[in-house]
Amino acid sequence: MKGACYIDGKIVPAEKAVVPVDDLAFLRGYGVFDFLRTYGGRPFHPREHLRRLRASARAVALPFPWEEDELMGLIDRVLAAAGLPEATVRIVVSGGSSPDFFTPGGDPRLVVLAAPVQACPAWWYQRGVSVSVVRRTRSYPGAKTLNYLAAVVSVAGARSRGAVEALLVDGGGMVREGETTNLFMVSSGRLVTPGEGILPGITRGVVLDLFASDAAVEIRDISLEELLAADEVFLTATNKELVPVVRVDERAIGAGAPGPVTVRAVERFRNYVAEFAARS
C-alpha cells in the first residue's frame, strides 16, 4: 500500500503503521474520523472537514485537544511524505488505549493516513447506478464515527442485489441519506435534499452553494414514496463526487438515465474542482 501515516507522533509508511490492540477503536469501535481528498495536490475544503471532525468528537464525548491549524500542518506533512499526485486523507481520533478494554482513558489517539485516490467506475457517472433501501436509523446521525458495522452489512446486502449503495429510511418513512453518501432528488424542477437526521456532507455543501442562486432549492424531509416518484436522484460524497441514481430497488427513477439537472450539477461540480486544482 502506497501512502504515509502519522501515528503516535511519527510519520511512517502506511504499511508500517500499527494501532495497539488495547485501543478502543479496535476493541469497541469507539472513535471518529473524517475523510477528504486532494485536487491538484491540495486538500479540498480541509477546514470544513476538520470542524466536522471536532463536532463528531463532541457528539460522542471524545476529547479533542488538537487545534485546527496544528491539524492543517500535519495534513500537509503527511501528504508531502506520501508523495502522491492525488491522495485521500483519513483523519482518525480513536478512544485511545483502555486499561480495562472498555473505559476511555482520556488520552485519544490521532491518526492521519494519506493513500492513493481510488476512482469509482466510469459507468457510474455515464449510465447511473442502482441503490437499495434499508430501514434503520443511525445512533449518532450527525457524527462520523468508526462504528460502521451496520453500514458494512447493509452495503454488502445492497451489492448482492446489484446496487452500489444503501439508502437509510427511518421509522417515519423518511429517506435520510446513504450509508456513505448524501442524497439529492429533483422533483417538478426543484432540487431537494434532507436537512435533519443526516451527516452534513462537505460535497453536499458545495453542491448547495453551487445552486444557491437557483430559486428552486429546498432543504426538507423526503418520504420514500416521494423519492420513488422523483424525476431525478443523485448521491454526493468525497470519494464518489456526484453519482446519478437511476433505480431504487425495483423502481426506475424518471427516464432511467441521468437527468438534465443531475448532469448540470455534475458539470458545475467538476468545473468547480478544476478551478480549485488550477489554483494550486
Order of alpha helices (4+ residues) and beta strands (2+ residues): beta-beta-alpha-beta-beta-alpha-alpha-beta-beta-alpha-beta-alpha-beta-beta-beta-beta-alpha-beta-beta-alpha-beta-beta-beta-alpha
